[in-house]
């Protein structure tokens, strides 16, 4: 699934490890999320949305037309 | 005319290559030692069936990997590098203990795989009954410890690692239930020889290790 995680992270000048610490996951999980190799669970998606102060739909794009 | 710029080899790639190199050296040294011990008459490798040889090999691989992980886990920087070759930051708290725990799981699994085969290598196809009973009791105990360690690893893992563990189990089940069914049907029809439970178990472990390695590579965990 496409997402804006890398962009949002870069805006705050966070490394992948910094974001991983804030989300309480491993750095590899953050990397897998950013590269689309892994889709987050719903709780993790909500955690990401709250951390960046945005809606889940504005961060993640499943490619389906609204 | 422009010259194509080659992408430099990443640090993570060098680390992975170094780890594979270490593994290859240890593996080669182990094989040479085992061969020399066999030549010296300590045991006869030729008496091993294919599944005994596979079990011993898997035991060696898992035990060796586990020992390496435990040894590395006593250095935080080496642990961070081994766990995450692409990481650029300092090791995180708890990484060394988690890596040591995973090493203990692998080492124990390796010992459990190798122990019955070593017993028949040393004592022959039918080890003394008392020894066999004592060894089995030890393996039951080791299985319980292994289960507790695996549960602990599961509890400490994040959601991606848990999903990877669960998917590995599912893939192995679907793959092996099909293959074992076909073999069993061929066996009933008299078209294939019977397989022992040790044969099936070693095939299961080999497939599980291969699938979990592939899943870890695909998700960037290796």
Boltz contact constraints between the chains, C-beta under 6 A:
constraints:
  - contact:
      token1: [A, 17]
      token2: [B, 89]
      max_distance: 6.0
  - contact:
      token1: [A, 25]
      token2: [B, 158]
      max_distance: 6.0
  - contact:
      token1: [A, 26]
      token2: [B, 158]
      max_distance: 6.0
  - contact:
      token1: [A, 27]
      token2: [B, 84]
      max_distance: 6.0
  - contact:
      token1: [A, 27]
      token2: [B, 87]
      max_distance: 6.0
  - contact:
      token1: [A, 28]
      token2: [B, 220]
      max_distance: 6.0
  - contact:
      token1: [A, 28]
      token2: [B, 221]
      max_distance: 6.0
  - contact:
      token1: [A, 29]
      token2: [B, 158]
      max_distance: 6.0
  - contact:
      token1: [A, 29]
      token2: [B, 160]
      max_distance: 6.0
  - contact:
      token1: [A, 31]
      token2: [B, 220]
      max_distance: 6.0
  - contact:
      token1: [A, 32]
      token2: [B, 219]
      max_distance: 6.0
  - contact:
      token1: [A, 32]
      token2: [B, 220]
      max_distance: 6.0
  - contact:
      token1: [A, 37]
      token2: [B, 219]
      max_distance: 6.0
  - contact:
      token1: [A, 38]
      token2: [B, 160]
      max_distance: 6.0
  - contact:
      token1: [A, 41]
      token2: [B, 159]
      max_distance: 6.0
